[in-house]
Amino acid sequence: MGYRVAVVGATGNVGREMFNILEELEFPVDEIHAIASRKSVGMEVSFINQTLKCKDLEQFDFSTVDLVLMSAGGSVSKAWGEKIGRAGPIVIDNSSHFRMDPDVPLVIPEVNPDAVEGFRKKNIIANPNCTTAGLLVALKPLHDAAKVKRIVVSTFQSVSGTGKEAMDELWEQTKGVFVLGAPAPKVYHKQIAFNVIPQCDVFLDDGSGDTKEERKMRDETHKILDPNIKVSVTCVRVPVFVGHSEAVNIEFESALDDDEAREILREAPGVMVVDKREDGGYVTAKEVQGEFPVYVSRIRNDPTVEHGLSIWVVSDNLRKGAALNAVQIAQLLHDRGLIKQRALA
């Protein structure tokens, strides 16, 4: 017997991907609803052999469903997340709004699956940031083996992490460069076509010089993996449509060489190692589009610290970085018998 599921933010990049992954993972669904803002009511999305018309978020009765997958942005989550949770269904929220809430678990199933049990206070589970998810899937097995002391991360983030308008901007600017010149940026502060921008999200006003995205990665690493890990992050937007990449330098408390790390990662859940040490013997963002795993390449010793490694991490940000992780959380809840099927009115 399946569940009654609602997807909030059904017309967005991540929302549409949620429908795809529910189908691909054969998650038990008896009834599914596409929910969106009023301006998107009536728009169509596909699920298996069904065409679903979007329903109005403000009019939908959430007491009629068992599970809500939510990816409509922080402001919608702030206004609706707890309200939906009080109506009865478990909410798996993809925005940043609830991630650091002490009453809301922040979960990556391969990293901290037991945390999922803590959803009961608000009936909400938070999905991590797209860059955090890929990073920690790769980091967790290494942390278990040698305990991570410090990481220095440079991200290379695709425009799909910002949304459809950003993808359109990259497309229009790329075409324009070869015709009349690239149109002026609207989504980003600089031209994204044929460029890299060392800013993801807004700058914080605390004097640190960090952006919100950089702070998210630090705080989420502490909440999910270990509060004692020192984290330094620079987040960079690159002219790639889908797929986030990360160059990660790791310092451990005890010895762990590259051969040991490679073998550990090969056995780790959710990880694929492609590390041939030859031309093209690594994975790039283009190759992981549509893929489930987190890919790790360029595993090598760092001789500048006593116990150090450098690795290259790549994942599909719309999948493991967002929709896939959310559905995997739902699967984890199902496997543990934690989704309460609500009685029909």
N, C-alpha and C positions, 0 to 999 in steps of 0.2 A: 504494500500500500504506500502510495507516494504522499508528498506534502503539497500544501497550497502555498505558492511562492509569489511574491511581488518583487519586481525590479523597479526601483525608483531611480530616475535618471536614464530611462530606457533608450532615449535617442542619442545619448552621448557616445563617445568612443568606447569608454569602459562599459557602459550599460549594454551596448550591442554585443560586446565581447562576452559579457556575463551569460547572455542567452546562448552563444556559441559553446561556451565551456560547460554549461549545465547539460547541453546535449552531448558533447564529446565525452564527458565523464559519466554519462548515463545516471546523473543524479535523480533519485526517485521523485518525480513531479507528477502530481495528478491534475493540478490546475495552476495556471500561471497568468499573471497580470503584468502588463506594461504600464508603468506609472510615470507621468512627466508633468512639467509645469503647464499652466493653462494654454500658453501659446503653442504647445506641441500636442495638444489633445487632438486625437484623430490621426496623427501620423502613424505609419505602419512599421512594425518590426517583425522579424521572422523568428520562429522557434520550432524546430523539427519540421513538421509539415503544416504548421499553423501560421497564419498571418494575424498578428495581434494589433489592434488599434489602441493607441495610448489613451489612458484614462487620466482624469484630473486629480492631481495630488490632493488638492483641498477638498475634494468630494468623495474620495475613496474611503471605504470602511475597512481599516486595517485589522479590526477584530475578526475578520473573516479569513485571515491567512495565518500560517504557522511560522513563516520565515520571510524576512525582507532583506534583500540585497540592495544597498543604497549607494549610489554614486552620482550625487547631484550637486556636489560642492559644499563647502563648509557652512555657508549661510543657511542653506536648506537643512543641513544636518542639525545645526544649532536650533532652528525653529521647529523641526519636526522629529528629530531622533528620539528624544525622551518621550514625546507624546505618542509616537508609534509604539515604543517599548512598553508603555503603560497600557496600551490597548491589547497587549498579549503576545504578539509574535516576537521572536528573537530578531534583532536588527544587526546585520553585519555591515558596518559603515566604512566606506572607502575614503572619506574626507579626513583632514587633519584635526577636525574639531574635538573628537573624543580621545585622541591617542594618548595624551598625557593625563587624562582624568584618572585619579587613583581608583575609582569605582568601576572602571571599564578596562577589561583585559585587552592587551595589544598582542596579536598572535601571528606567528609564522609557524604553520604546523610542523615543519621539519626542525624547528629550533626550540620552541617552548610550547608543545602541545598541551601540557597539563594546565597552562594558564587559561585555557578555554573554559574551565570549570567556574571561573569567577564572573561569569556574565550576569548572574542572577540579580545583582543590586539594581541594575538599570535595564536589564534585558538587552544589552548592547555589547557587541564585540567590535573592536577597531581593527581595521586593516592598516598595515604600516605604509610608510612612504615607498614609492616605487624603487628608489635607489637603496633604501634600507633593506628591503626584502631580498634583493639579489646579493647584497653584501653579506648579510648575516647567514643566509643559507650556505655560503662558502666559508664563512668565518667560524661557525659553530663547531664543526668537527675538529678544526685546528685548535680552537680554544679548549675543547675537551682534552686534547692530547698534550698541550704544552702551555696553556693559559696565556691569553693575549694581554700584554701590558699597555700597548700603544698602537694606534693605527693612524696613518696619514693617507687620505683618500683624495684623489682627483676624479671627479665624475665627468662624463661626456654624454649629456642627456639630449635625447631626441625631442623634436618639437611636439610630438603627440602627447608628451607629458603636460603640455600647456593646454592642448585641446584642438578642436577642429579648425578654429580661426587661425591658430598658429601654423597648422599644416597648410592651410590655404595661402598664408602669407609666404611661407617658404616656396611654395609652388609658383606663385605669381612673381615673386622676386627673381627666382631662378630663370623663368621664361623671359622676364623683362631685361635681364642683364644682356641678353643676346639680341634684343630688339631696340627699344627706345630707352633703355636704362631701367634699373630696378625701381619699382614704386617705393615711396617712403614707408618706413616701418610704422605699423599701428599697434601690433601686439607687443613687440619687443622694443627696447630703447635704441637698438642699433639694427642695421641690416643683418639678417640671419643668413641669407644666401651667400655662399662662398666666404663665410666668416665664422668665428667662434666668439661667444659672448660670455664673459666670466661673471654672469649674474643669473641665478635661477631664483625666482620669487623676489620679494622686496627686501631692502636692507632693514635690519633691526635698529631701533633707536636707543640701544643701550650702550653705545659707544664702542662695541666690540669690533665693528666692521664686518660682522657676519651677515649673511642673508638668512631669511627664514628657512630656506631649504637646507642650508648648512647646519643650522641649529636643530632642525628636525632630525637629521641623521645622527647627530651626537646624542640628543635626548632619547631617541627611540632605541639606539644601540644600548644605552644604559638601562632602559626599562625592560627590553626584551632579553638581552644577553648578560650584561655585567656592568653595574654602576661604577666599577673601578677602572674600566678601560679608558685610557686617555685617547681622545678623538680629535683629529684635526682634518677639516674637510674644505675643499674648494670645489664648488659646483659650477659647471660650465655647460652652456647650451650650444649644441652643434647642429649643422645643417643636415640632419638625418631625420627621416620621417618616423620610424619606429625602432626602438632598441636602445637601451641605456648601457653604457660601458663605464668601467671604473678601473683605474690604476690604483692598486692598494699596496702600501708598504706596511708590514706587520712586525712588531717587536714582541717577542715572547719572554716569559719568565724562565723557561727551561729550553733545552736544546731541541730543535726540530729542523732537520735539513730538508732540502728540496725533494729528494727521493722519498723520504718518509711522508712528506706532505702530499706528494702526488698519489701515493698509495692510499692514504687516508681519504682523500677527496674522491678517489675512484669508487670507494665503498660508501660514500655519504649519500643519504637520500636527497633526491632533487638536484643532484650535481652531475654534470658531464665534464670530463677532463679531455681537452684536446690540446696537447702540448708536445709537438714533435721536434721543436728546435731546428726548424728548417724553414726555408722561404714558404710562407703561406701555412705553416703548421700551427695555426692558432685560429680562434673564432672571432668574427667581427659582428657588429650590430646587424648588418644586412642578412647574415646567415641565420640569426636566431629568430627572425620575424616569424610568428606563428608557432614557435616552439615552447614547450612547457619547462624544460630544465633551466637551471642557471649553469652557464658554461664557464669553465676556468681554464686559462691558458697562461703562458709565460711565467711558469712557476720556477723561481730561482732564488738562490741564497743572496742575502744582503750582507756584504762583508763590513759595512760601516757600523753595525751594532753587534753585540755579543750573540744574540739569538734572533736573527732577522730573516724575513722572506719578502719577496715581492711577487704579486700575482696580478693577473688581468681577469676581470669578471665582466661577463656580458649576459644580459637577459632581455626578453621582450617585456617592456614596461607596461604594456596593456594586458599582458597575461600574468606572469609571475609577479610583476610589480603592482598588479591591481586585481583584475577580474579572476584570474586563476587562483590567487591566494584566497580571495573571498569565497570562492566555491569550495576550495579545499578546507576552509574553516567549516563551511556547512557540512561537508562530508565527514569531518572530524566529529561534529556535533551529532550527526546521524549515527556514526559508528559507535559512539558512546551512549546512545539512547537519550540524548539531552534535548531533542526537539519535541516539544509537547504538541501533539496533533489536537487542534482545538475542535470541540464539538460543533457540528453544524447547527445553525439556528433553526 
